[in-house]
Amino acid sequence: MKINERLINEFTFKDKTYPINLAFDRVLDMQDIQLDDGLLIDDKIELMLQALNIDCEEDLRAEVLEYVLFNVITPEEDSEQEYDLLGNPMKKVVEESERTIDFNQDASLIYSAFRQTYGINLFNEQGKLHWYEFIALLEGVPEDTLLYQVRNIRAWKPQKGDSSEYKRKMRKLKEQYKIKGKGGE
């Protein structure tokens, strides 16, 4: 997300421009559909496109959806390319990290963090609050929210110098707050 550019409400794929609804609740609906094991793949594709109000040619649906998932909803980092001392582009290192949030399991924590921090009632923002805004606000919740604390517990790894009592306590908390099922971040 760049604050000097408008939020995305359309995208171009194979020289055609498509409108898209990236309200946070629509994207979360789409993620729920994606995780629904009871749906056939063709039905998932159709419902996911409907959730985002994308109308495209039937033979392009899978390609359009894949493009949207990897280039619009979760675009690559906007970070600039880094170069070595000789001016050669360097490979970007992508760290695998443990998920610290599940939109379904943590729904009440997310809601309360938004109310506490920003005074935003997410139910009133359905259909309005853009996905990029939602994610930016979510990433910015302060440490005095339960959501922030739970995410820190989930991300905790033992450090040299931690007492055995502290490690035991943190492992117990990590087990208590672990992400239970499949879901999306």
C-alpha positions as CSV (number, residue, x, y, z in Angstrom):
1,M,0.0,0.0,0.0
2,K,1.3,3.4,-0.9
3,I,-0.3,6.4,0.7
4,N,0.4,8.6,-2.4
5,E,-1.7,6.3,-4.6
6,R,-5.4,5.6,-4.7
7,L,-6.7,2.3,-3.2
8,I,-7.3,-0.3,-5.9
9,N,-10.8,-0.7,-7.1
10,E,-9.9,-2.2,-10.5
11,F,-7.1,-4.2,-12.0
12,T,-5.8,-5.0,-15.5
13,F,-5.3,-8.6,-16.7
14,K,-4.4,-9.5,-20.3
15,D,-5.1,-5.9,-21.5
16,K,-8.6,-5.8,-20.0
17,T,-9.6,-3.8,-16.9
18,Y,-11.9,-5.4,-14.3
19,P,-13.6,-3.7,-11.4
20,I,-13.0,-5.3,-8.0
21,N,-14.6,-4.9,-4.6
22,L,-11.8,-5.1,-2.0
23,A,-13.8,-4.3,1.1
24,F,-12.3,-6.2,4.0
25,D,-15.4,-8.3,4.6
26,R,-15.5,-9.4,0.9
27,V,-11.9,-10.5,1.0
28,L,-12.5,-12.4,4.2
29,D,-15.6,-14.1,2.6
30,M,-13.4,-15.0,-0.3
31,Q,-10.9,-16.6,2.0
32,D,-13.6,-18.6,3.7
33,I,-14.8,-19.9,0.4
34,Q,-11.2,-20.8,-0.5
35,L,-10.9,-22.9,2.6
36,D,-14.3,-24.7,2.3
37,D,-13.5,-28.3,1.6
38,G,-17.1,-29.0,0.8
39,L,-17.0,-27.1,-2.5
40,L,-15.8,-28.2,-5.9
41,I,-12.9,-26.2,-7.3
42,D,-15.1,-24.7,-10.1
43,D,-17.7,-23.7,-7.5
44,K,-15.0,-22.1,-5.4
45,I,-13.6,-20.1,-8.3
46,E,-17.1,-18.9,-9.2
47,L,-18.0,-17.9,-5.6
48,M,-14.7,-16.3,-4.9
49,L,-15.0,-14.1,-8.0
50,Q,-18.6,-13.2,-7.0
51,A,-17.4,-12.3,-3.5
52,L,-15.1,-9.7,-5.0
53,N,-17.6,-8.6,-7.7
54,I,-15.4,-9.7,-10.5
55,D,-17.2,-10.5,-13.8
56,C,-14.9,-12.1,-16.4
57,E,-15.0,-14.6,-19.3
58,E,-15.6,-18.1,-18.1
59,D,-12.4,-19.5,-19.8
60,L,-10.3,-16.9,-17.9
61,R,-11.9,-17.3,-14.4
62,A,-9.1,-19.5,-12.9
63,E,-6.3,-17.3,-14.3
64,V,-8.0,-14.1,-13.2
65,L,-8.6,-15.4,-9.7
66,E,-5.0,-16.6,-9.4
67,Y,-3.8,-13.1,-10.6
68,V,-6.0,-11.4,-8.1
69,L,-4.9,-13.6,-5.2
70,F,-1.1,-13.2,-5.8
71,N,-1.0,-9.7,-7.3
72,V,-3.9,-7.7,-5.9
73,I,-4.9,-9.1,-2.5
74,T,-1.4,-10.1,-1.4
75,P,1.0,-8.3,-3.7
76,E,4.7,-8.8,-3.3
77,E,6.4,-6.5,-0.9
78,D,6.7,-2.9,-2.2
79,S,10.3,-2.9,-0.9
80,E,12.8,-1.7,-3.4
81,Q,15.3,-4.0,-5.1
82,E,18.6,-4.2,-3.3
83,Y,21.9,-4.3,-5.2
84,D,25.4,-5.5,-4.2
85,L,28.5,-3.4,-4.4
86,L,28.9,-4.2,-8.1
87,G,25.4,-3.1,-8.9
88,N,24.0,-6.6,-9.4
89,P,20.4,-7.2,-8.1
90,M,20.5,-9.3,-4.9
91,K,18.0,-12.1,-4.2
92,K,15.3,-11.2,-1.7
93,V,15.4,-13.4,1.4
94,V,11.9,-14.6,2.4
95,E,11.7,-15.8,6.0
96,E,9.2,-18.5,6.8
97,S,7.4,-17.4,9.9
98,E,4.8,-19.0,12.1
99,R,1.3,-17.6,11.5
100,T,0.2,-15.4,14.4
101,I,-3.3,-14.6,13.4
102,D,-6.4,-16.4,12.1
103,F,-9.2,-14.2,10.9
104,N,-11.9,-16.7,12.1
105,Q,-10.4,-17.7,15.4
106,D,-9.3,-14.2,16.3
107,A,-12.4,-12.4,15.1
108,S,-13.4,-11.1,18.5
109,L,-9.8,-10.0,19.3
110,I,-9.6,-8.1,16.0
111,Y,-12.9,-6.5,16.5
112,S,-12.0,-5.4,20.1
113,A,-8.6,-4.1,19.0
114,F,-10.2,-2.0,16.3
115,R,-12.7,-0.6,18.8
116,Q,-10.1,0.0,21.5
117,T,-7.5,1.5,19.2
118,Y,-9.3,3.3,16.5
119,G,-12.9,3.5,17.7
120,I,-13.9,1.6,14.6
121,N,-16.9,-0.7,14.7
122,L,-16.0,-3.3,12.0
123,F,-19.6,-4.3,11.5
124,N,-20.4,-0.7,10.5
125,E,-17.4,-0.7,8.1
126,Q,-18.5,-3.8,6.1
127,G,-18.6,-3.0,2.4
128,K,-16.7,0.3,3.1
129,L,-13.3,-0.3,4.7
130,H,-10.8,-1.4,2.0
131,W,-8.7,-4.5,2.5
132,Y,-5.4,-2.5,2.4
133,E,-6.7,-0.1,5.0
134,F,-7.9,-3.0,7.2
135,I,-4.5,-4.7,7.0
136,A,-2.6,-1.5,7.7
137,L,-4.7,-0.8,10.8
138,L,-4.4,-4.5,11.9
139,E,-0.6,-4.3,11.7
140,G,-0.6,-1.1,13.7
141,V,-2.6,-2.3,16.8
142,P,-0.6,-1.3,19.9
143,E,0.7,-3.6,22.5
144,D,-2.0,-2.7,25.0
145,T,-4.5,-4.8,23.0
146,L,-5.1,-8.4,23.7
147,L,-4.7,-9.1,20.0
148,Y,-1.1,-7.8,20.0
149,Q,-0.3,-9.8,23.1
150,V,-1.8,-13.0,21.7
151,R,0.2,-12.6,18.5
152,N,3.4,-12.0,20.5
153,I,2.7,-15.2,22.5
154,R,2.2,-17.2,19.3
155,A,5.5,-15.8,17.8
156,W,7.5,-16.3,21.0
157,K,10.6,-18.5,20.7
158,P,12.8,-19.4,23.7
159,Q,15.8,-17.2,24.1
160,K,19.2,-17.8,25.7
161,G,18.9,-16.5,29.2
162,D,15.2,-17.1,29.7
163,S,14.5,-18.9,33.0
164,S,13.0,-22.4,32.9
165,E,10.0,-21.0,34.8
166,Y,9.5,-18.3,32.1
167,K,9.9,-20.8,29.3
168,R,7.3,-23.2,30.9
169,K,4.9,-20.3,31.4
170,M,5.3,-19.1,27.8
171,R,4.9,-22.7,26.4
172,K,1.7,-23.0,28.4
173,L,0.4,-19.7,27.0
174,K,1.5,-20.7,23.5
175,E,-0.5,-23.9,23.7
176,Q,-3.5,-22.0,25.1
177,Y,-3.5,-19.4,22.3
178,K,-2.3,-21.6,19.4
179,I,-4.1,-21.4,16.1
180,K,-6.4,-24.5,16.1
181,G,-7.7,-25.1,12.6
182,K,-7.0,-24.0,9.1
183,G,-7.6,-20.4,8.3
184,G,-6.2,-17.3,6.6
185,E,-3.9,-14.5,7.6
